[in-house]
Amino acid sequence: GFAFDLTAKVTTSPGDEGVLWATGNQNSGVSIFVQGGRLCVDYNAFSDHTIVESELEMPAGDCELGVRLQRDSRSTGFVEVSIDGAACGRAALPLYMRMVSSVGSSIGMDHGGAVSDRYEAPFAFTGTLHEVVIQLLSREDVAAREAEAASEMSRQ
């Protein structure tokens, strides 16, 4: 299925928080944010919220935060979060939205109606956000990546 990979390079001090990337509004959308020292994703499928919070606390200083959204059947999927390449949280998505939202995405804050109930918009990120890279992976990319992962395993 379709996959969406987001990587954010940040520098934080303890206590920094805020939205890294958000799209949509209170009706539907996705928000990726830092709260309580953890990387959080709120996947809002028409007001049905799936929230993932990293099991690991983010280290102070420089780190790379990752979020993957992937469809695993016609209508369901999962979201997975990682910190510095280590997967540290995952949840199933009962409804994988085809079109996330017609409301444009924003970086470093949630500029529309808050996607998540866990903060008040804009909840601007207080750390340093160096870059956000989003890769939309097609079915072929995902298949190639899975084949690559399988060959990596066989080499170990």
DSSP file with accessible surface (Angstrom, degrees, kcal/mol):
  #  RESIDUE AA STRUCTURE BP1 BP2  ACC     N-H-->O    O-->H-N    N-H-->O    O-->H-N    TCO  KAPPA ALPHA  PHI   PSI    X-CA   Y-CA   Z-CA
    1    1 A G              0   0   35      0, 0.0   141,-0.2     0, 0.0     2,-0.1   0.000 360.0 360.0 360.0-175.2    0.0    0.0    0.0
    2    2 A F        -     0   0   68     68,-0.1    69,-2.2   140,-0.1     2,-0.3  -0.419 360.0-167.0 -75.5 142.2    0.8    3.7    0.1
    3    3 A A  E     -AB  70 137A   0    134,-2.0   134,-3.2    67,-0.2     2,-0.4  -0.975  13.7-161.0-134.9 153.0    3.3    4.9    2.6
    4    4 A F  E     -AB  69 136A  18     65,-2.7    65,-2.8    -2,-0.3     2,-0.5  -0.999   9.5-168.3-132.9 120.5    4.3    8.3    3.9
    5    5 A D  E     -AB  68 135A  18    130,-3.0   130,-3.0    -2,-0.4     2,-0.4  -0.972   3.1-173.7-114.6 128.6    7.7    8.8    5.6
    6    6 A L  E     -AB  67 134A   3     61,-3.1    61,-2.6    -2,-0.5     2,-0.4  -0.971   1.8-174.5-121.9 133.1    8.5   12.0    7.5
    7    7 A T  E     -AB  66 133A  39    126,-2.6   126,-3.0    -2,-0.4     2,-0.4  -0.998   2.6-170.9-124.8 130.5   11.9   12.7    9.0
    8    8 A A  E     -AB  65 132A   0     57,-2.8    57,-3.2    -2,-0.4     2,-0.6  -0.986  11.5-152.8-123.2 129.5   12.5   15.8   11.1
    9    9 A K  E     +AB  64 131A  83    122,-2.3   121,-2.6    -2,-0.4   122,-1.2  -0.903  30.5 167.8 -99.8 123.0   16.0   16.9   12.2
   10   10 A V  E     -AB  63 129A   1     53,-2.6    53,-2.6    -2,-0.6     2,-0.4  -0.903  34.6-149.5-133.2 160.4   15.7   18.9   15.4
   11   11 A T  E     +AB  62 128A  38    117,-2.3   117,-2.9    -2,-0.3     2,-0.3  -0.996  32.8 174.2-127.2 122.7   17.8   20.3   18.3
   12   12 A T  E     -A   61   0A  11     49,-2.3    49,-3.5    -2,-0.4   115,-0.1  -0.912  26.8-150.7-130.4 158.5   16.0   20.4   21.6
   13   13 A S    >   -     0   0   75     -2,-0.3     3,-2.3    47,-0.2    -2,-0.0  -0.860  53.2 -75.7-114.1 159.0   16.5   21.2   25.2
   14   14 A P  T 3  S+     0   0  119      0, 0.0     3,-0.1     0, 0.0    -1,-0.1  -0.249 122.0  29.4 -54.3 137.0   14.5   19.6   28.0
   15   15 A G  T 3  S+     0   0   70      1,-0.4    21,-0.1    -3,-0.0     2,-0.1   0.233  84.2 134.6  96.6 -15.3   11.0   21.1   28.0
   16   16 A D    <   +     0   0   32     -3,-2.3    21,-0.4   110,-0.1    -1,-0.4  -0.430  26.9 155.6 -67.5 144.8   10.9   22.0   24.3
   17   17 A E        +     0   0   78    107,-0.2   109,-2.7    -3,-0.1   110,-0.3  -0.945   4.2 101.6-156.8 173.8    7.6   21.1   22.7
   18   18 A G  E     -E   34   0B   0     16,-2.7    16,-2.9    -2,-0.3     2,-0.3  -0.651  65.7 -43.0 131.7 175.4    5.3   21.9   19.8
   19   19 A V  E     -Ef  33 124B   0    104,-3.1   106,-0.6   103,-0.3    14,-0.3  -0.597  33.5-177.3 -81.4 131.9    4.1   20.8   16.4
   20   20 A L  E    S-     0   0B   0     12,-2.8    88,-2.1     1,-0.4     2,-0.3   0.824  75.7  -8.8 -89.5 -43.7    6.7   19.7   13.8
   21   21 A W  E     +EG  32 107B  13     11,-1.7    11,-3.0    86,-0.2    -1,-0.4  -0.964  66.5 174.3-156.9 137.3    4.3   19.1   11.0
   22   22 A A  E     -EG  31 106B   0     84,-2.3    84,-2.9    -2,-0.3     2,-0.3  -0.996   7.2-175.5-145.5 149.6    0.5   19.1   10.7
   23   23 A T  E     +EG  30 105B  14      7,-2.5     7,-2.1    -2,-0.3     2,-0.2  -0.991  54.1  15.9-142.6 142.1   -2.0   18.9    7.9
   24   24 A G  E    S-E   29   0B   3     79,-0.7     5,-0.2    80,-0.5    88,-0.2  -0.599  73.9-100.0 102.4-159.0   -5.8   19.2    8.1
   25   25 A N        -     0   0   35      3,-2.2     3,-0.3    -2,-0.2    89,-0.1  -0.710  54.6 -57.8-149.7-162.3   -8.0   20.6   10.9
   26   26 A Q  S    S+     0   0  101      1,-0.2    21,-0.2    -2,-0.2     3,-0.1   0.720 128.6  55.8 -66.4 -18.2  -10.2   19.4   13.8
   27   27 A N  S    S-     0   0   91      1,-0.3    20,-0.8    19,-0.1     2,-0.3   0.885 126.3 -19.8 -80.4 -41.7  -12.3   17.3   11.4
   28   28 A S  S    S+     0   0   15     -3,-0.3    -3,-2.2    18,-0.2    -1,-0.3  -0.951  84.3  93.9-164.0 149.5   -9.5   15.2    9.9
   29   29 A G  E     -EH  24  44B   0     15,-2.5    15,-2.8    -2,-0.3     2,-0.4  -0.963  56.5 -89.4 157.2-171.5   -5.8   15.4    9.5
   30   30 A V  E     -EH  23  43B   1     -7,-2.1    -7,-2.5    -2,-0.3     2,-0.4  -1.000  27.0-170.4-136.7 136.5   -2.4   14.4   11.0
   31   31 A S  E     -EH  22  42B   0     11,-2.1    11,-2.8    -2,-0.4     2,-0.5  -0.998   5.3-165.7-129.8 133.0   -0.3   16.2   13.5
   32   32 A I  E     +EH  21  41B   0    -11,-3.0   -12,-2.8    -2,-0.4   -11,-1.7  -0.981  29.6 154.3-115.5 118.6    3.2   15.2   14.5
   33   33 A F  E     -EH  19  40B   0      7,-2.8     7,-3.5    -2,-0.5     2,-0.5  -0.930  43.2-120.2-146.0 165.3    4.3   17.0   17.6
   34   34 A V  E     +EH  18  39B   1    -16,-2.9   -16,-2.7    -2,-0.3     2,-0.3  -0.940  37.8 160.7-109.0 129.1    6.7   16.9   20.6
   35   35 A Q  E >   - H   0  38B  36      3,-2.3     3,-1.6    -2,-0.5   -18,-0.1  -0.965  64.2  -0.1-150.8 131.5    5.0   16.9   24.1
   36   36 A G  T 3  S-     0   0   60     -2,-0.3     3,-0.1     1,-0.3   -19,-0.1   0.823 128.4 -58.1  61.9  31.4    6.4   15.8   27.4
   37   37 A G  T 3  S+     0   0   24    -21,-0.4    21,-3.2     1,-0.2     2,-0.3   0.577 116.7 106.7  77.5   8.4    9.7   14.9   25.9
   38   38 A R  E <  S-H   35   0B  64     -3,-1.6    -3,-2.3    19,-0.2     2,-0.5  -0.884  73.5-116.6-123.2 154.6    8.2   12.4   23.6
   39   39 A L  E     -H   34   0B   0     17,-0.4    15,-2.7    -2,-0.3     2,-0.4  -0.761  40.3-172.6 -86.1 127.0    7.4   12.3   19.9
   40   40 A C  E     -HI  33  53B   0     -7,-3.5    -7,-2.8    -2,-0.5     2,-0.4  -0.932  17.0-166.1-125.3 147.6    3.6   12.1   19.3
   41   41 A V  E     -HI  32  52B   1     11,-2.4    11,-2.4    -2,-0.4     2,-0.6  -1.000   3.1-165.2-130.1 130.4    1.4   11.6   16.3
   42   42 A D  E     -HI  31  51B   1    -11,-2.8   -11,-2.1    -2,-0.4     2,-0.8  -0.971   4.9-166.5-114.7 114.5   -2.3   12.2   16.3
   43   43 A Y  E     -HI  30  50B   3      7,-3.1     7,-2.5    -2,-0.6     2,-0.9  -0.903   7.0-166.2-102.7 106.5   -4.0   10.6   13.3
   44   44 A N  E     -HI  29  49B   0    -15,-2.8   -15,-2.5    -2,-0.8     2,-1.1  -0.842   8.8-176.9-103.7 100.1   -7.5   12.2   13.2
   45   45 A A  E >  S- I   0  48B   7      3,-2.3     3,-1.0    -2,-0.9   -17,-0.2  -0.792  79.4 -40.5 -99.3  88.3   -9.7   10.2   10.8
   46   46 A F  T 3  S-     0   0  128     -2,-1.1   -18,-0.2     1,-0.3    -1,-0.2   0.944 122.4 -42.3  56.6  52.4  -12.9   12.3   10.9
   47   47 A S  T 3  S+     0   0   76    -20,-0.8     2,-0.8     1,-0.2    -1,-0.3   0.508 112.6 117.6  72.0   9.1  -12.7   12.9   14.7
   48   48 A D  E <   -I   45   0B  87     -3,-1.0    -3,-2.3   -21,-0.2     2,-0.4  -0.914  56.6-155.0-101.9 104.0  -11.6    9.3   15.5
   49   49 A H  E     -I   44   0B  49     -2,-0.8     2,-0.5    -5,-0.2    -5,-0.2  -0.701  19.4-171.9 -90.6 130.0   -8.2   10.0   17.0
   50   50 A T  E     -I   43   0B  23     -7,-2.5    -7,-3.1    -2,-0.4     2,-0.5  -0.987  16.1-167.7-111.7 121.7   -5.4    7.4   17.0
   51   51 A I  E     -I   42   0B  67     -2,-0.5     2,-0.4    -9,-0.2    -9,-0.2  -0.945   9.8-172.3-117.0 130.5   -2.5    8.7   19.1
   52   52 A V  E     -I   41   0B   6    -11,-2.4   -11,-2.4    -2,-0.5     2,-0.4  -0.974   2.8-171.6-117.0 135.4    1.0    7.2   19.2
   53   53 A E  E     -I   40   0B  80     -2,-0.4   -13,-0.2   -13,-0.2    37,-0.1  -0.988  32.5-106.7-125.0 136.0    3.5    8.4   21.7
   54   54 A S        -     0   0    2    -15,-2.7    35,-0.2    -2,-0.4     4,-0.1  -0.313  15.4-144.0 -62.4 140.9    7.2    7.3   21.6
   55   55 A E  S    S+     0   0  142     33,-3.8     2,-0.3     2,-0.1    -1,-0.2   0.758  86.0  66.9 -73.8 -25.1    8.1    4.9   24.3
   56   56 A L  S    S-     0   0   85     32,-0.4   -17,-0.4   -17,-0.1     2,-0.3  -0.719  86.8-123.6 -94.5 148.2   11.5    6.5   24.4
   57   57 A E        -     0   0  122     -2,-0.3   -19,-0.2   -19,-0.1   -20,-0.1  -0.636  36.0-105.5 -82.6 147.7   12.1   10.1   25.6
   58   58 A M        -     0   0   20    -21,-3.2     2,-0.1    -2,-0.3    -1,-0.1  -0.530  35.1-118.4 -71.3 139.5   13.9   12.3   23.0
   59   59 A P        -     0   0   52      0, 0.0   -47,-0.2     0, 0.0     2,-0.1  -0.452  30.4-107.4 -73.1 150.9   17.5   13.0   23.9
   60   60 A A  S    S+     0   0   68     -2,-0.1     2,-0.3   -49,-0.1   -47,-0.2  -0.427  88.6  25.4 -70.7 155.9   18.5   16.6   24.5
   61   61 A G  E    S+A   12   0A  28    -49,-3.5   -49,-2.3    -2,-0.1     2,-0.3  -0.662 114.8   0.8  92.4-146.3   20.5   18.1   21.6
   62   62 A D  E     +A   11   0A 121     -2,-0.3     2,-0.3   -51,-0.2   -51,-0.2  -0.615  69.7 152.1 -84.8 135.5   20.4   16.9   18.0
   63   63 A C  E     -A   10   0A   9    -53,-2.6   -53,-2.6    -2,-0.3     2,-0.5  -0.983  38.6-126.9-155.2 164.4   18.2   14.1   17.0
   64   64 A E  E     -A    9   0A  73     -2,-0.3    20,-3.6   -55,-0.2     2,-0.4  -0.970  22.7-160.6-115.3 123.6   16.3   12.7   14.0
   65   65 A L  E     -AC   8  83A   2    -57,-3.2   -57,-2.8    -2,-0.5     2,-0.4  -0.865   8.5-165.9-105.9 136.9   12.6   12.0   14.5
   66   66 A G  E     -AC   7  82A   9     16,-3.0    16,-2.5    -2,-0.4     2,-0.4  -0.952  11.9-177.4-127.6 144.1   10.8    9.7   12.1
   67   67 A V  E     -AC   6  81A   4    -61,-2.6   -61,-3.1    -2,-0.4     2,-0.5  -0.995   5.6-170.1-136.3 131.0    7.1    8.9   11.4
   68   68 A R  E     -AC   5  80A  55     12,-2.7    12,-2.3    -2,-0.4     2,-0.5  -0.987   3.9-171.1-122.4 130.6    5.9    6.3    9.0
   69   69 A L  E     +AC   4  79A   4    -65,-2.8   -65,-2.7    -2,-0.5     2,-0.4  -0.974  17.7 172.9-112.8 129.7    2.3    6.0    7.9
   70   70 A Q  E     -AC   3  78A  13      8,-2.5     8,-2.6    -2,-0.5     2,-0.4  -0.999  30.2-133.0-143.2 140.3    1.5    2.9    5.9
   71   71 A R  E     + C   0  77A  37    -69,-2.2     6,-0.3    -2,-0.4     3,-0.1  -0.743  19.6 179.6 -86.5 135.9   -1.6    1.3    4.5
   72   72 A D        +     0   0   93      4,-2.1     2,-0.3    -2,-0.4     5,-0.2   0.465  68.3   7.3-116.7  -4.7   -1.7   -2.5    5.1
   73   73 A S  S    S-     0   0   56      3,-1.6    -1,-0.1     1,-0.0    23,-0.0  -0.875  99.9 -72.3-151.7-168.2   -5.0   -3.3    3.5
   74   74 A R  S    S+     0   0  214     -2,-0.3    -3,-0.0     1,-0.2     3,-0.0   0.882 127.4   8.0 -61.2 -36.9   -7.6   -1.5    1.5
   75   75 A S  S    S+     0   0   60     20,-0.1    21,-3.5     2,-0.0     2,-0.2   0.528 117.8  67.0-126.1  -6.8   -8.8    0.5    4.4
   76   76 A T        +     0   0   46     19,-0.2    -4,-2.1    20,-0.0    -3,-1.6  -0.731  48.3 150.9-115.6 168.4   -6.5    0.0    7.4
   77   77 A G  E     -CD  71  93A   1     16,-1.9    16,-3.3    -6,-0.3     2,-0.3  -0.853  29.7-112.2-165.0-161.7   -2.9    0.9    8.1
   78   78 A F  E     -CD  70  92A  21     -8,-2.6    -8,-2.5    14,-0.3     2,-0.4  -0.976   7.6-143.0-149.1 161.3   -0.5    1.7   10.9
   79   79 A V  E     -CD  69  91A   1     12,-2.5    12,-2.3    -2,-0.3     2,-0.4  -0.983  19.1-173.7-125.5 138.6    1.6    4.6   12.2
   80   80 A E  E     -CD  68  90A  58    -12,-2.3   -12,-2.7    -2,-0.4     2,-0.3  -0.998   7.0-156.8-134.0 138.3    5.1    4.0   13.6
   81   81 A V  E     -C   67   0A   0      8,-2.6     7,-2.9    -2,-0.4     8,-0.5  -0.867  10.3-175.6-114.8 150.1    7.5    6.5   15.3
   82   82 A S  E     -CD  66  87A  29    -16,-2.5   -16,-3.0    -2,-0.3     2,-0.4  -0.986  16.2-152.5-141.8 152.3   11.2    6.4   15.6
   83   83 A I  E >  S-CD  65  86A   8      3,-2.1     3,-2.1    -2,-0.3   -18,-0.2  -0.996  86.0 -14.7-126.0 122.3   13.9    8.4   17.3
   84   84 A D  T 3  S-     0   0   91    -20,-3.6    -1,-0.1    -2,-0.4   -19,-0.1   0.880 131.2 -52.1  50.9  40.5   17.4    8.3   15.8
   85   85 A G  T 3  S+     0   0   66    -21,-0.4     2,-0.6     1,-0.2    -1,-0.3   0.345 111.3 119.9  85.8  -8.6   16.4    5.3   13.7
   86   86 A A  E <   -D   83   0A  48     -3,-2.1    -3,-2.1     2,-0.0    -1,-0.2  -0.830  64.2-130.5 -95.9 118.6   15.1    3.2   16.6
   87   87 A A  E     +D   82   0A  65     -2,-0.6    -5,-0.3    -5,-0.2     3,-0.1  -0.434  36.3 165.5 -64.3 132.5   11.4    2.3   16.3
   88   88 A C  E     +     0   0A   3     -7,-2.9   -33,-3.8     1,-0.4   -32,-0.4   0.025  53.2  18.8-145.7  34.1    9.7    3.2   19.6
   89   89 A G  E     +     0   0A   7     -8,-0.5    -8,-2.6   -35,-0.2    -1,-0.4  -0.637  53.7 176.5 164.4 139.6    6.0    3.2   19.1
   90   90 A R  E     -D   80   0A 141    -10,-0.2     2,-0.3    -2,-0.2   -10,-0.2  -0.990   2.4-177.5-155.3 147.0    3.3    1.9   16.8
   91   91 A A  E     -D   79   0A  25    -12,-2.3   -12,-2.5    -2,-0.3     2,-0.2  -0.994  28.3-116.1-146.6 148.9   -0.5    1.8   16.5
   92   92 A A  E     -D   78   0A  77     -2,-0.3   -14,-0.3   -14,-0.2     3,-0.1  -0.572  23.5-139.8 -79.6 146.9   -3.0    0.3   14.1
   93   93 A L  E     -D   77   0A   1    -16,-3.3   -16,-1.9    -2,-0.2     3,-0.2  -0.941   6.2-160.9-108.8 114.8   -5.1    2.8   12.1
   94   94 A P  S    S+     0   0   79      0, 0.0     2,-0.4     0, 0.0    -1,-0.1   0.802  85.9  30.6 -66.3 -26.8   -8.7    1.5   11.8
   95   95 A L  S    S-     0   0   68    -47,-0.1     2,-0.8    -3,-0.1   -19,-0.2  -0.957  72.0-158.6-134.9 115.0   -9.3    3.8    8.9
   96   96 A Y        -     0   0   13    -21,-3.5     2,-0.2    -2,-0.4   -25,-0.0  -0.843  23.4-136.2 -94.2 112.6   -6.5    4.8    6.5
   97   97 A M        -     0   0    7     -2,-0.8     3,-0.2     1,-0.1     4,-0.1  -0.493   7.9-153.7 -73.2 136.1   -7.6    8.0    4.8
   98   98 A R  S    S+     0   0  195      1,-0.3     2,-0.6    -2,-0.2    -1,-0.1   0.937  90.8  28.8 -69.2 -50.0   -7.0    8.3    1.1
   99   99 A M  S    S-     0   0  131      1,-0.2    -1,-0.3     0, 0.0     3,-0.1  -0.963  75.8-156.3-115.1 116.7   -6.7   12.0    1.0
  100  100 A V        -     0   0   36     -2,-0.6     2,-0.3     1,-0.2    -1,-0.2   0.971  63.6 -39.9 -63.2 -50.3   -5.4   13.3    4.3
  101  101 A S        -     0   0   15     -3,-0.1    -1,-0.2   -77,-0.1     4,-0.1  -0.966  31.0-133.6-171.8 153.4   -6.9   16.7    4.0
  102  102 A S  S    S+     0   0  118     -2,-0.3     2,-0.4    -3,-0.1    -1,-0.1   0.589  85.0  95.4 -87.9 -11.5   -7.6   19.6    1.6
  103  103 A V  S    S-     0   0   42      1,-0.1   -79,-0.7    -3,-0.1     9,-0.0  -0.678  87.4-109.7 -80.4 130.7   -6.2   22.0    4.2
  104  104 A G        -     0   0   48     -2,-0.4   -80,-0.5   -81,-0.1     2,-0.2  -0.053  31.2-107.2 -60.5 159.0   -2.5   22.7    3.4
  105  105 A S  E     -G   23   0B  65    -82,-0.2     2,-0.4    -4,-0.1   -82,-0.3  -0.487  28.4-154.4 -85.8 157.8    0.2   21.4    5.7
  106  106 A S  E     -G   22   0B  11    -84,-2.9   -84,-2.3    -2,-0.2     2,-0.4  -0.975   5.1-142.3-132.5 148.2    2.2   23.6    8.0
  107  107 A I  E    S+G   21   0B 100     -2,-0.4   -86,-0.2   -86,-0.2   -87,-0.1  -0.920  81.2   9.6-113.2 132.9    5.7   23.1    9.4
  108  108 A G  S    S+     0   0   18    -88,-2.1    17,-2.3    -2,-0.4     2,-0.3   0.422 128.4  28.3  83.9  -1.4    6.7   24.1   12.9
  109  109 A M  S    S-     0   0   77     15,-0.2     2,-0.7   -89,-0.2   -87,-0.3  -0.968  81.7-105.3-171.5 171.5    3.1   24.8   14.0
  110  110 A D        -     0   0    2     12,-2.5    14,-0.1    -2,-0.3   -87,-0.1  -0.928  35.7-177.3-110.8 102.4   -0.5   23.8   13.4
  111  111 A H        +     0   0   97     -2,-0.7    -1,-0.1   -89,-0.2     3,-0.1   0.674  60.1  45.6 -83.6 -14.9   -1.8   26.9   11.5
  112  112 A G  S    S-     0   0   29      1,-0.3     2,-0.2   -88,-0.2   -87,-0.1   0.070 116.2 -34.5-101.3-145.3   -5.5   25.9   11.2
  113  113 A G  S    S-     0   0   28      1,-0.1    -1,-0.3   -89,-0.1     2,-0.1  -0.563  86.6 -88.4 -69.8 141.9   -8.0   24.4   13.6
  114  114 A A        -     0   0   23     -2,-0.2    -1,-0.1     1,-0.2   -89,-0.1  -0.340  32.2-156.8 -60.1 126.9   -6.0   22.1   15.9
  115  115 A V  S    S+     0   0    0    -91,-0.1     2,-0.3   -85,-0.1    -1,-0.2   0.851  79.3  51.7 -68.7 -35.8   -5.9   18.6   14.5
  116  116 A S    >   -     0   0    1      1,-0.1     3,-0.7   -86,-0.1     5,-0.1  -0.790  69.8-145.6-107.3 147.6   -5.2   17.2   18.0
  117  117 A D  T 3  S+     0   0  131     -2,-0.3    -1,-0.1     1,-0.2    -3,-0.0   0.470  90.6  81.7 -81.2  -4.4   -7.2   17.7   21.2
  118  118 A R  T 3  S+     0   0   85      2,-0.0     2,-0.3     1,-0.0    -1,-0.2   0.486  99.6  20.3 -84.4  -1.7   -3.9   17.5   23.1
  119  119 A Y  S <  S-     0   0   15     -3,-0.7     2,-0.5  -101,-0.0    -3,-0.0  -0.980  75.8-109.7-153.4 167.7   -2.9   21.1   22.4
  120  120 A E    >   -     0   0  168     -2,-0.3     3,-0.7    -7,-0.0   -10,-0.1  -0.880  59.7 -79.7 -98.8 132.2   -4.2   24.6   21.5
  121  121 A A  T 3  S+     0   0   39     -2,-0.5   -10,-0.1     1,-0.3    -7,-0.1  -0.363 110.3  29.4 -63.8 150.1   -3.2   25.7   18.0
  122  122 A P  T 3   +     0   0   70      0, 0.0   -12,-2.5     0, 0.0  -103,-0.3  -0.999  67.6 174.0 -86.1 -10.8   -0.8   26.9   16.8
  123  123 A F    <   -     0   0   31     -3,-0.7  -104,-3.1   -14,-0.2    -2,-0.1   0.921  28.9-154.4  44.7  54.8    1.4   25.1   19.4
  124  124 A A  B     -f   19   0B  53   -106,-0.2   -15,-0.2     1,-0.1     2,-0.2  -0.301  19.4-102.4 -63.4 143.1    4.6   26.3   17.7
  125  125 A F        -     0   0   23    -17,-2.3  -107,-0.3  -106,-0.6     4,-0.1  -0.479  28.0-163.1 -69.8 128.9    7.7   24.2   18.1
  126  126 A T        +     0   0   86   -109,-2.7    -1,-0.1    -2,-0.2  -108,-0.1   0.570  67.6  71.2 -93.9  -9.7   10.0   25.8   20.7
  127  127 A G  S    S-     0   0   16   -110,-0.3     2,-0.6     1,-0.1  -115,-0.2  -0.076 100.7 -80.8 -84.9-164.6   13.1   23.8   19.7
  128  128 A T  E     -B   11   0A  77   -117,-2.9  -117,-2.3    -2,-0.0     2,-0.7  -0.919  36.8-160.3-103.7 123.2   15.1   24.2   16.5
  129  129 A L  E     +B   10   0A  43     -2,-0.6  -119,-0.2  -119,-0.2     3,-0.1  -0.907  11.4 178.7-104.0 108.0   13.6   22.5   13.5
  130  130 A H  E     -     0   0A 113   -121,-2.6     2,-0.3    -2,-0.7    -1,-0.2   0.905  61.6 -20.9 -78.8 -44.4   16.4   22.1   10.9
  131  131 A E  E     -B    9   0A  85   -122,-1.2  -122,-2.3     2,-0.0     2,-0.4  -0.983  44.7-149.5-163.0 154.9   14.5   20.3    8.3
  132  132 A V  E     -B    8   0A  30     -2,-0.3     2,-0.5  -124,-0.2  -124,-0.2  -0.999  18.1-169.2-127.1 124.7   11.4   18.2    7.6
  133  133 A V  E     -B    7   0A  62   -126,-3.0  -126,-2.6    -2,-0.4     2,-0.5  -0.974   0.9-168.4-118.1 127.9   11.7   15.7    4.7
  134  134 A I  E     -B    6   0A  64     -2,-0.5     2,-0.5  -128,-0.2  -128,-0.2  -0.969   1.8-171.2-117.8 129.4    8.6   13.9    3.5
  135  135 A Q  E     -B    5   0A  92   -130,-3.0  -130,-3.0    -2,-0.5     2,-0.6  -0.986  10.7-155.4-118.8 126.5    8.7   11.0    1.1
  136  136 A L  E     -B    4   0A 110     -2,-0.5     2,-0.5  -132,-0.2  -132,-0.2  -0.899  18.1-156.3 -97.6 121.3    5.6    9.6   -0.4
  137  137 A L  E     -B    3   0A   9   -134,-3.2  -134,-2.0    -2,-0.6     2,-0.1  -0.870   1.1-147.0-104.5 130.6    6.3    6.0   -1.3
  138  138 A S     >  -     0   0   45     -2,-0.5     4,-2.3  -136,-0.2     5,-0.2  -0.315  37.2 -94.5 -82.1 175.3    4.4    4.2   -4.0
  139  139 A R  H  > S+     0   0  156      1,-0.2     4,-2.5     2,-0.2     5,-0.2   0.899 127.0  52.6 -57.0 -41.1    3.5    0.5   -3.9
  140  140 A E  H  > S+     0   0  133      1,-0.2     4,-2.6     2,-0.2    -1,-0.2   0.921 108.2  50.0 -64.8 -42.9    6.7   -0.3   -5.9
  141  141 A D  H  > S+     0   0   76      2,-0.2     4,-2.6     1,-0.2    -1,-0.2   0.918 111.6  48.4 -60.7 -44.2    8.9    1.7   -3.5
  142  142 A V  H  X S+     0   0    8     -4,-2.3     4,-2.6     2,-0.2     5,-0.2   0.939 112.1  48.7 -64.0 -43.7    7.5   -0.1   -0.5
  143  143 A A  H  X S+     0   0   55     -4,-2.5     4,-2.4     1,-0.2    -2,-0.2   0.930 112.8  48.3 -62.1 -42.6    7.9   -3.6   -2.2
  144  144 A A  H  X S+     0   0   59     -4,-2.6     4,-2.4     1,-0.2    -1,-0.2   0.921 111.8  49.6 -64.1 -42.1   11.5   -2.7   -3.2
  145  145 A R  H  X S+     0   0   87     -4,-2.6     4,-2.5    -5,-0.2    -1,-0.2   0.901 110.8  49.4 -65.4 -39.5   12.3   -1.5    0.3
  146  146 A E  H  X S+     0   0  115     -4,-2.6     4,-2.2     2,-0.2    -1,-0.2   0.910 111.4  49.2 -67.1 -37.7   10.8   -4.7    1.8
  147  147 A A  H  X S+     0   0   62     -4,-2.4     4,-2.2    -5,-0.2    -2,-0.2   0.914 111.4  50.1 -65.6 -40.2   12.9   -6.9   -0.5
  148  148 A E  H  X S+     0   0  125     -4,-2.4     4,-2.2     1,-0.2    -2,-0.2   0.924 109.9  50.1 -63.7 -43.6   16.0   -4.8    0.4
  149  149 A A  H  X S+     0   0   54     -4,-2.5     4,-2.1     1,-0.2    -1,-0.2   0.909 109.1  52.7 -62.3 -40.4   15.2   -5.3    4.1
  150  150 A A  H  X S+     0   0   60     -4,-2.2     4,-1.8     1,-0.2    -1,-0.2   0.916 110.0  47.1 -64.0 -40.4   14.8   -9.1    3.5
  151  151 A S  H  X S+     0   0   46     -4,-2.2     4,-1.2     1,-0.2    -1,-0.2   0.879 109.0  55.0 -72.2 -30.6   18.2   -9.3    1.8
  152  152 A E  H  X S+     0   0   86     -4,-2.2     4,-1.0     1,-0.2     3,-0.5   0.931 107.5  51.0 -61.9 -43.6   19.8   -7.3    4.6
  153  153 A M  H >< S+     0   0  133     -4,-2.1     3,-0.7     1,-0.2    -2,-0.2   0.905 107.2  52.0 -61.5 -41.4   18.5   -9.8    7.1
  154  154 A S  H 3< S+     0   0   97     -4,-1.8    -1,-0.2     1,-0.2    -2,-0.2   0.763 106.8  54.8 -70.7 -20.6   19.9  -12.7    5.2
  155  155 A R  H 3<        0   0  169     -4,-1.2    -1,-0.2    -3,-0.5    -2,-0.2   0.713 360.0 360.0 -82.8 -21.6   23.3  -11.1    5.1
  156  156 A Q    <<        0   0  185     -4,-1.0    -3,-0.0    -3,-0.7    -4,-0.0  -0.376 360.0 360.0 -69.8 360.0   23.6  -10.7    8.9
